[in-house]
């Protein structure tokens, strides 16, 4: 199994969705994120991290609220946004950074 560190250090950009099962906006955004992932699978990898099951990782990136999206490439944070977004908004933000 790939480690989180190995995944975010990849050449291919990785969009990480820090979320929680109890989070209403996270549930609302899930189909939008899935749509984004489907439409951009060639260019961007999408990874979902449950902050309750992965507290050390959430702490490492100072996740204060969910959902929080962080775009990584070669281990560097290219973009970060908290709050629910549509697939279109995610796409526009990510494309402007990669």
C-alpha positions as CSV (number, residue, x, y, z in Angstrom):
1,X,0.0,0.0,0.0
2,X,1.3,3.5,-0.9
3,X,2.0,5.8,1.9
4,X,0.4,9.3,2.1
5,X,3.9,10.9,1.9
6,X,4.8,8.9,-1.2
7,X,1.5,9.8,-2.9
8,X,1.8,13.6,-2.3
9,X,5.4,13.6,-3.4
10,X,4.5,12.2,-6.8
11,X,5.1,14.0,-10.1
12,X,1.3,13.9,-10.8
13,X,-0.6,16.5,-8.8
14,X,-2.7,15.1,-5.9
15,X,-5.9,16.8,-4.6
16,X,-6.5,15.7,-1.0
17,X,-10.0,16.1,0.4
18,X,-9.8,16.3,4.2
19,X,-13.3,15.4,5.3
20,X,-15.4,13.8,8.1
21,X,-18.3,11.4,8.0
22,X,-20.4,13.7,10.3
23,X,-19.8,16.8,8.1
24,X,-22.9,18.0,6.2
25,X,-20.9,20.1,3.7
26,X,-18.5,17.2,3.1
27,X,-21.5,14.9,2.2
28,X,-22.9,17.6,-0.1
29,X,-19.5,18.1,-1.8
30,X,-18.8,14.3,-2.3
31,X,-20.6,13.9,-5.7
32,X,-18.9,17.2,-6.9
33,X,-15.5,15.9,-5.9
34,X,-16.3,12.6,-7.6
35,X,-17.3,14.4,-10.8
36,X,-14.1,16.4,-10.7
37,X,-12.0,13.2,-10.2
38,X,-13.8,11.5,-13.1
39,X,-13.3,14.4,-15.4
40,X,-9.6,15.0,-14.5
41,X,-8.3,11.5,-13.8
42,X,-5.6,11.8,-16.4
43,X,-4.1,15.0,-14.8
44,X,-4.9,14.9,-11.1
45,X,-5.1,12.1,-8.5
46,X,-7.9,12.6,-5.9
47,X,-7.4,11.3,-2.4
48,X,-9.9,11.4,0.5
49,X,-8.7,11.6,4.1
50,X,-11.1,11.1,7.0
51,X,-9.7,13.4,9.7
52,X,-11.2,11.3,12.5
53,X,-9.4,8.2,11.3
54,X,-6.2,10.0,10.3
55,X,-5.7,12.6,13.1
56,X,-1.9,12.8,12.8
57,X,-2.1,13.7,9.1
58,X,-4.9,16.2,9.8
59,X,-2.7,17.8,12.5
60,X,0.3,17.8,10.3
61,X,-1.5,20.0,7.8
62,X,-3.3,22.1,10.4
63,X,-6.8,21.1,9.3
64,X,-9.1,23.4,11.3
65,X,-12.4,22.7,9.4
66,X,-13.8,20.3,6.9
67,X,-14.0,20.0,4.0
68,X,-10.5,21.3,3.3
69,X,-8.9,20.6,-0.1
70,X,-5.1,20.7,-0.5
71,X,-3.4,20.4,-3.9
72,X,0.1,18.8,-3.7
73,X,2.7,18.3,-6.4
74,X,6.1,16.9,-5.5
75,X,5.3,17.3,-1.8
76,X,4.6,21.0,-2.1
77,X,1.3,22.7,-1.4
78,X,0.1,24.5,-4.5
79,X,-3.3,25.4,-3.3
80,X,-5.5,25.1,-0.2
81,X,-9.2,25.9,0.3
82,X,-11.7,25.2,3.0
83,X,-15.5,24.9,2.5
84,X,-17.7,23.1,0.0
85,X,-17.1,23.8,-3.7
86,X,-18.7,22.6,-6.9
87,X,-16.9,20.4,-9.4
88,X,-16.5,23.5,-11.7
89,X,-15.0,25.6,-8.9
90,X,-12.6,22.9,-8.0
91,X,-11.6,22.4,-11.6
92,X,-11.0,26.1,-12.2
93,X,-8.9,26.4,-9.0
94,X,-6.8,23.3,-9.7
95,X,-6.2,24.1,-13.4
96,X,-5.0,27.6,-12.5
97,X,-2.3,26.0,-10.2
98,X,-0.9,23.1,-12.2
